[in-house]
Amino acid sequence: MGDEQSIRVALGDIVVPPARIEAVHAKDALVQVTLSVPRSEARAMEPMRAAAEAALARLPGVLSATVVLTAHSEPAAPARKPPAGQGAMLLPEVSKIVAIASGKGGVGKSTTAVNLAVALVEQGLRVGLLDADIFGPSLPQMLGTQEKPRVTGSRIHPIQRWGLKAMSIGFLVEQETPMIWRGPMVMGALEQMMGQVEWGALDILVVDMPPGTGDAQLTMSQRVPLAGAVIVSTPQDVALIDARRGVRMFEKVGVPVLGLIENMSFYCCPKCGERAEIFGHGGAEAEAARLGCEFLGALPLKLAIRELADAGTPIVAARPESEEAAQYRAIAARVWAKLQVEAAPAGPSISFQ
């Protein structure tokens, strides 16, 4: 692996000023570099960030390189507190809680959440997956089980599948039972699945959010310390308008937006492999640049992803050698790396272990 000098030389070759280098961490063939930039310059510095990441990845012995832009010139958002009378924050044993969200339904958010969760398990992390969509729970179908959770007293034990712990209202009611509930009942169900489920100690809890910007989103932002949100969208303009609302909502409640994912970016024919951009292409990447968010990656509209999701076997687990599984793993690794940088203490530091 490259040492401190080779990392600094590689960064210098693409004209990264030494003063910008806030922190360097290298361990087990993984390199993480934090560059300090004013928030107002973040968008303009994105090409430099990408070039720095590529340069470090080419160093001998480096398997993965991550370069993140950060800024400390603006005050951080105030810590979120639960509304009066609602008690302490829930899920104290969970290190990181990440919301997978979308502005509208039908963009493949749940498929994305499940595959990212399984990819995080493959990284050796203790992972939970919470289906926060009370009206349209899809987790039982996508995990391939209708198992009822075990209950001990007032405590509910999560379902264990594909190496992760999972909970959904779909595990607690019959499959075709409609949830004809008003807002307070929805919030109560969500709090029950967070506060009464024996999640135990987790490195990360992935929350598959319902579409939109309603009661569930507000409850999550108020009752648990969300470490960040990932927005899933398709490329067409109507979906991007709603994705934009999702980004702004999380910003208003003080939750960092980790980035945008473009799902169904293109259609790939299962017979001939021909590619067709039936929903357009690149819209989410352009929107991410406009909003000052990171573009985390593009995922194709492929028959295998849909078939395996319907069969309860996420493609990351069922076909780990596939290109699609590799794309999910790359996005999951990027999200986890960003969470570590967000949590890192400010100030210059260089460590090699």
C-alpha positions as CSV (number, residue, x, y, z in Angstrom):
1,M,0.0,0.0,0.0
2,G,1.2,3.5,-0.7
3,D,2.7,5.4,2.3
4,E,2.0,8.9,3.4
5,Q,4.5,10.3,0.9
6,S,3.1,8.5,-2.1
7,I,-0.4,9.5,-1.2
8,R,0.6,13.1,-1.0
9,V,2.5,12.9,-4.2
10,A,-0.5,11.4,-6.0
11,L,-2.7,14.2,-4.7
12,G,-0.2,16.8,-5.6
13,D,0.0,15.5,-9.2
14,I,-3.6,16.6,-9.7
15,V,-3.0,19.9,-8.0
16,V,-4.7,19.3,-4.6
17,P,-3.3,22.0,-2.3
18,P,-1.7,20.5,0.9
19,A,-3.8,22.8,3.0
20,R,-6.9,21.1,1.7
21,I,-5.9,17.7,3.0
22,E,-7.7,17.4,6.4
23,A,-7.2,13.7,7.1
24,V,-5.7,10.6,5.7
25,H,-6.5,7.1,6.9
26,A,-5.1,3.9,5.4
27,K,-5.8,0.4,6.6
28,D,-6.1,-3.1,5.0
29,A,-5.5,-1.8,1.4
30,L,-8.2,0.9,1.9
31,V,-7.4,4.6,1.7
32,Q,-9.8,7.4,2.9
33,V,-8.9,11.1,2.4
34,T,-10.9,14.0,3.6
35,L,-10.4,17.3,1.7
36,S,-11.6,20.5,3.4
37,V,-13.4,23.0,1.1
38,P,-15.9,25.8,1.7
39,R,-19.4,24.6,1.2
40,S,-20.0,27.2,-1.5
41,E,-17.2,25.6,-3.6
42,A,-18.2,22.0,-3.1
43,R,-19.8,21.6,-6.6
44,A,-16.9,23.2,-8.4
45,M,-14.5,20.9,-6.5
46,E,-16.3,17.7,-7.5
47,P,-14.0,17.0,-10.6
48,M,-10.9,17.4,-8.3
49,R,-12.4,15.0,-5.8
50,A,-13.1,12.4,-8.5
51,A,-9.6,12.8,-10.0
52,A,-8.0,12.4,-6.6
53,E,-10.0,9.2,-5.9
54,A,-8.9,7.7,-9.3
55,A,-5.3,8.7,-8.7
56,L,-5.2,7.0,-5.2
57,A,-6.9,3.9,-6.6
58,R,-4.0,3.4,-9.0
59,L,-1.4,3.3,-6.2
60,P,0.3,-0.1,-5.7
61,G,-1.5,-2.2,-3.1
62,V,-4.6,0.0,-2.9
63,L,-7.9,-1.9,-3.4
64,S,-10.3,0.9,-2.7
65,A,-9.8,4.7,-2.4
66,T,-12.4,7.2,-1.1
67,V,-12.1,10.9,-1.2
68,V,-14.7,13.0,0.5
69,L,-15.2,16.8,0.6
70,T,-16.1,18.3,3.9
71,A,-16.6,21.8,5.3
72,H,-16.5,23.1,8.9
73,S,-17.0,26.8,8.1
74,E,-20.8,26.6,8.7
75,P,-22.4,25.6,12.0
76,A,-23.7,22.1,12.2
77,A,-27.4,21.5,12.4
78,P,-28.7,21.4,15.9
79,A,-29.1,18.0,17.4
80,R,-32.6,16.6,16.8
81,K,-34.7,16.2,19.9
82,P,-38.0,14.3,20.2
83,P,-41.1,16.5,20.6
84,A,-42.1,17.2,24.2
85,G,-43.6,14.2,26.0
86,Q,-42.2,11.6,23.6
87,G,-39.2,10.4,25.6
88,A,-35.7,9.7,24.6
89,M,-34.4,8.9,21.1
90,L,-35.0,5.3,20.1
91,L,-32.5,2.6,19.0
92,P,-29.6,3.6,21.3
93,E,-27.7,0.4,20.4
94,V,-27.6,1.1,16.7
95,S,-24.4,2.9,15.6
96,K,-25.7,4.3,12.3
97,I,-29.3,4.7,10.9
98,V,-29.7,5.4,7.2
99,A,-33.0,6.1,5.4
100,I,-33.4,4.9,1.9
101,A,-36.0,7.3,0.5
102,S,-37.8,8.5,-2.6
103,G,-40.1,11.3,-3.4
104,K,-42.6,9.0,-5.2
105,G,-43.4,5.3,-5.4
106,G,-42.4,2.9,-8.2
107,V,-38.8,3.9,-8.5
108,G,-37.3,0.7,-7.0
109,K,-36.5,2.0,-3.6
110,S,-37.3,-1.2,-1.7
111,T,-35.3,-3.3,-4.1
112,T,-32.4,-0.9,-3.7
113,A,-32.7,-0.9,0.1
114,V,-32.7,-4.7,0.4
115,N,-29.7,-5.2,-1.9
116,L,-27.7,-2.5,-0.2
117,A,-28.5,-4.1,3.2
118,V,-27.3,-7.5,2.0
119,A,-24.2,-5.8,0.5
120,L,-23.4,-4.2,3.8
121,V,-23.7,-7.7,5.5
122,E,-21.0,-8.9,3.0
123,Q,-18.7,-6.2,4.4
124,G,-18.8,-7.9,7.7
125,L,-21.2,-5.4,9.3
126,R,-24.0,-6.1,11.7
127,V,-27.0,-5.0,9.7
128,G,-30.7,-4.4,10.4
129,L,-33.4,-3.7,7.8
130,L,-36.6,-1.9,8.8
131,D,-39.6,-1.6,6.5
132,A,-41.1,1.7,7.5
133,D,-43.8,1.6,4.8
134,I,-46.9,0.8,6.8
135,F,-49.4,1.0,4.0
136,G,-47.4,-1.0,1.4
137,P,-44.9,-3.3,3.2
138,S,-42.8,-5.2,0.7
139,L,-40.0,-6.7,2.9
140,P,-41.7,-10.1,3.4
141,Q,-41.9,-10.7,-0.4
142,M,-38.4,-9.4,-1.1
143,L,-36.8,-11.5,1.7
144,G,-38.8,-14.6,0.7
145,T,-40.5,-15.3,4.0
146,Q,-43.9,-14.8,5.6
147,E,-42.5,-16.0,9.0
148,K,-44.1,-14.5,12.1
149,P,-41.7,-12.9,14.5
150,R,-41.2,-14.5,17.9
151,V,-42.6,-12.5,20.8
152,T,-41.3,-12.6,24.4
153,G,-43.4,-10.6,26.8
154,S,-43.6,-7.1,25.2
155,R,-40.5,-7.6,23.1
156,I,-40.5,-8.6,19.4
157,H,-37.6,-10.6,17.9
158,P,-36.7,-9.6,14.3
159,I,-36.7,-12.0,11.5
160,Q,-33.3,-13.2,10.4
161,R,-32.7,-13.6,6.7
162,W,-29.7,-13.3,4.4
163,G,-27.4,-12.4,7.4
164,L,-29.4,-9.4,8.5
165,K,-32.2,-8.7,11.1
166,A,-35.4,-7.5,9.5
167,M,-38.8,-6.1,10.7
168,S,-41.9,-5.1,8.8
169,I,-45.5,-4.6,9.6
170,G,-46.0,-7.2,6.9
171,F,-44.6,-9.8,9.3
172,L,-47.2,-8.9,11.9
173,V,-50.4,-8.9,9.9
174,E,-51.9,-11.1,7.2
175,Q,-50.5,-10.5,3.7
176,E,-53.7,-9.1,2.2
177,T,-54.8,-7.0,5.3
178,P,-55.2,-3.4,4.3
179,M,-53.7,-0.8,6.8
180,I,-56.6,1.7,7.0
181,W,-54.9,3.8,9.6
182,R,-54.7,7.5,10.3
183,G,-51.4,9.3,10.9
184,P,-51.1,8.8,14.7
185,M,-51.6,5.0,14.3
186,V,-48.9,5.0,11.6
187,M,-46.5,6.8,13.9
188,G,-47.3,4.4,16.7
189,A,-46.6,1.4,14.6
190,L,-43.3,2.8,13.6
191,E,-42.3,3.6,17.1
192,Q,-43.3,0.0,18.1
193,M,-41.1,-1.5,15.4
194,M,-38.2,0.6,16.6
195,G,-38.7,0.6,20.4
196,Q,-40.1,-2.8,21.1
197,V,-38.0,-4.9,18.6
198,E,-34.9,-6.6,20.0
199,W,-32.5,-5.2,17.4
200,G,-29.5,-5.6,19.7
201,A,-26.2,-3.9,18.8
202,L,-26.0,-3.0,15.1
203,D,-23.4,-1.3,13.0
204,I,-26.1,0.0,10.7
205,L,-29.9,0.0,10.4
206,V,-31.1,0.5,6.8
207,V,-34.7,2.0,6.8
208,D,-36.8,1.4,3.7
209,M,-38.9,4.6,3.9
210,P,-42.4,5.0,2.3
211,P,-42.5,7.3,-0.7
212,G,-43.2,11.0,-0.1
213,T,-42.6,13.4,2.7
214,G,-45.3,12.6,5.3
215,D,-45.8,11.3,8.8
216,A,-43.3,8.4,8.6
217,Q,-40.5,10.7,7.5
218,L,-41.2,13.2,10.2
219,T,-41.4,10.4,12.9
220,M,-38.1,8.9,11.8
221,S,-36.3,12.3,11.8
222,Q,-37.7,13.1,15.3
223,R,-37.4,9.8,17.1
224,V,-34.1,8.3,15.9
225,P,-30.7,9.9,15.2
226,L,-30.6,9.5,11.5
227,A,-27.0,9.5,10.3
228,G,-28.1,10.2,6.7
229,A,-30.5,9.7,3.8
230,V,-30.0,8.2,0.4
231,I,-32.5,9.3,-2.3
232,V,-33.5,6.9,-5.0
233,S,-35.0,8.2,-8.3
234,T,-35.5,7.2,-11.9
235,P,-34.1,9.5,-14.6
236,Q,-37.4,11.1,-15.9
237,D,-38.3,14.6,-14.9
238,V,-41.5,13.8,-13.0
239,A,-39.5,11.5,-10.6
240,L,-36.7,14.0,-10.2
241,I,-39.1,16.7,-9.1
242,D,-40.2,14.5,-6.2
243,A,-36.6,13.5,-5.5
244,R,-35.8,17.2,-5.1
245,R,-38.6,17.5,-2.5
246,G,-37.1,14.6,-0.6
247,V,-33.7,16.2,-0.5
248,R,-35.1,19.5,0.7
249,M,-37.2,17.8,3.4
250,F,-34.2,16.0,4.9
251,E,-32.2,19.2,4.8
252,K,-35.0,21.0,6.7
253,V,-35.0,18.5,9.5
254,G,-31.2,18.4,9.8
255,V,-30.5,15.0,8.2
256,P,-27.5,14.8,5.9
257,V,-28.3,13.7,2.4
258,L,-25.5,11.1,1.5
259,G,-26.3,11.1,-2.2
260,L,-28.7,10.2,-5.0
261,I,-29.0,6.9,-6.9
262,E,-30.4,6.7,-10.4
263,N,-32.4,3.4,-10.6
264,M,-33.8,2.0,-13.8
265,S,-31.1,4.1,-15.5
266,F,-31.4,2.0,-18.7
267,Y,-33.1,-1.2,-19.9
268,C,-30.9,-4.1,-20.9
269,C,-32.5,-6.8,-23.1
270,P,-32.0,-10.2,-21.5
271,K,-31.7,-11.9,-24.9
272,C,-29.4,-9.7,-27.0
273,G,-28.0,-7.3,-24.3
274,E,-29.1,-4.2,-26.2
275,R,-29.3,-1.1,-24.1
276,A,-32.3,1.2,-24.2
277,E,-32.8,4.4,-22.1
278,I,-36.5,4.1,-21.9
279,F,-36.8,6.5,-18.9
280,G,-34.1,8.8,-20.1
281,H,-30.6,8.7,-18.6
282,G,-28.4,10.8,-16.4
283,G,-31.2,12.9,-14.9
284,A,-30.4,12.0,-11.3
285,E,-26.7,12.6,-11.8
286,A,-27.4,16.1,-13.2
287,E,-29.9,16.7,-10.4
288,A,-27.3,15.7,-7.8
289,A,-24.9,18.2,-9.2
290,R,-27.5,20.9,-9.2
291,L,-28.4,20.2,-5.6
292,G,-24.8,19.9,-4.4
293,C,-25.2,16.2,-3.5
294,E,-23.0,13.3,-4.4
295,F,-24.2,11.0,-7.2
296,L,-23.8,7.5,-5.8
297,G,-24.3,5.5,-9.0
298,A,-26.7,4.2,-11.7
299,L,-28.5,0.9,-11.6
300,P,-30.0,-0.8,-14.6
301,L,-33.6,-2.0,-15.3
302,K,-32.8,-5.7,-15.7
303,L,-35.2,-8.6,-15.7
304,A,-33.0,-10.6,-13.3
305,I,-33.2,-7.9,-10.6
306,R,-37.0,-7.9,-10.7
307,E,-37.4,-11.7,-10.9
308,L,-35.0,-12.4,-8.0
309,A,-36.6,-9.7,-5.9
310,D,-40.1,-11.2,-6.5
311,A,-38.6,-14.6,-5.6
312,G,-37.3,-13.3,-2.3
313,T,-33.6,-13.7,-3.3
314,P,-31.8,-10.3,-3.6
315,I,-29.5,-10.3,-6.6
316,V,-26.5,-9.5,-4.3
317,A,-27.0,-12.8,-2.5
318,A,-28.3,-14.9,-5.4
319,R,-25.8,-13.8,-8.1
320,P,-22.9,-12.3,-6.3
321,E,-20.7,-12.5,-9.4
322,S,-23.1,-10.4,-11.5
323,E,-22.3,-6.9,-12.6
324,E,-25.5,-5.7,-10.9
325,A,-24.4,-7.2,-7.6
326,A,-21.0,-5.4,-8.0
327,Q,-22.8,-2.1,-8.5
328,Y,-24.9,-2.5,-5.4
329,R,-21.8,-3.5,-3.4
330,A,-19.9,-0.4,-4.7
331,I,-22.8,1.9,-3.6
332,A,-23.0,0.3,-0.2
333,A,-19.3,0.6,0.3
334,R,-19.5,4.3,-0.6
335,V,-22.4,4.9,1.8
336,W,-20.5,3.2,4.6
337,A,-17.3,5.2,3.9
338,K,-19.2,8.4,3.9
339,L,-20.8,7.6,7.3
340,Q,-17.3,7.0,8.8
341,V,-16.0,10.3,7.5
342,E,-19.1,12.1,8.8
343,A,-18.4,10.6,12.3
344,A,-14.7,11.3,12.3
345,P,-13.5,14.1,14.6
346,A,-12.5,17.4,13.0
347,G,-8.8,18.4,12.8
348,P,-5.7,17.2,10.9
349,S,-4.8,13.6,11.5
350,I,-2.7,11.0,9.6
351,S,-2.7,7.4,10.7
352,F,-1.3,4.2,9.1
353,Q,-2.1,0.9,10.7
